[in-house]
Structures are given as C-alpha cells and as structure tokens.
Amino acid sequence: MSQLWIDSTAFGEMLDEARRAYPLETGGVLVGYIADNDVPVVQHVIGPGLAARHRRHRFHPDHEWQCHRLDELFAASLGQAVYLGDWHTHPDGSPRMSWLDRRTLRGIARHREAQLSRPLMLIVGGGRETWNWRVHRYGSDVLIGFDINFDVLSLHKFQCASSSLVSDLD
C-alpha cells in the first residue's frame, strides 16, 4: 500500500476544524510536496475560509481566500510547498468517496492550473469524537462508464522537532 506523510500540526488543524463544524461538512486544501520516491508529504492544510458555506452533506469553500493562502505558503517556501489536493469531512458517515468526490477528484486531475496529474482527496468520516481517515489518490479514468481508478494510501503523521524528524505511525 502506498503512503502519505502528514505533519502532526496540520493533522491537528483538520481534526479541530472537523470538530468545530460538526455536524456540518467542512474541508480545505492539502499543501506540501511529492518526495523523490513519489510519496506525498503534507506540510500544511488550509481551512475552508470565512466565506465558506457548510451544509449537512455538502461544503463550498471560500476559493478566493484559499488561493490567496496557497500563494502565501508557496512564496514562503520558495516554491517548494504546492497544492496536493483537497480534504473534507463526511459527518456521521464513512471516509469513502461519493460519486461527487470521484467527479471532483477527476476534475482536479484534468484541471491544467492545478498542475497535478495524481491529486489527493483526504476524507474524514465520523462524529465529533471518533473520526476515520482515508486518503485517496487519483490513478486514471476507467474507459467504459463514469468511474476512476484510485489508490487508498496509508496515513502517517510526523512532527519536525528542532532538526530531527519524529514519526508517529498510524
């Protein structure tokens, strides 16, 4: 199984946002880089933004605010931290992709400005205290019918403490 590494602070920010918005859906953007071994590393997450609209089964981010924040992270990292995909919650649900999630992931892969052929979609399913996490990575379109191939990645947290890297495997 492929893997994804995520900074523990970024992970905590997603968890806090999921709890804050519950029972409504929320989400944001994953920011980081793809390592030489093709493993995605999430260093930052961007939340929904102040103008985001949260519903029980749908979420519309404040796209303009997210783009501005992404530009700031890109500049601060000297171009190393880039858009990797999206994350969102399924309150009282599972972290499996819905048909809309599949369509969105395919749209991201096809969007030229994203410059990302294999975007990520991290879905957080569950309730206020118990959450299940699943990371999906776009593979390709299926030739017949509307479907996509995707990989499910194992999620690993890390924390940068001074100059050493401390990992916390899930």
Beta strands, then each sheet from edge to edge (+ up, - down):
strand 1: 3-7
strand 2: 27-34
strand 3: 40-46
strand 4: 53-54
strand 5: 59-60
strand 6: 82-91
strand 7: 120-126
strand 8: 131-141
strand 9: 148-161
strand 10: 164-169
sheet 1: 10+ 9- 1- 3- 2+ 6- 7- 8+
sheet 2: 4+ 5-
end
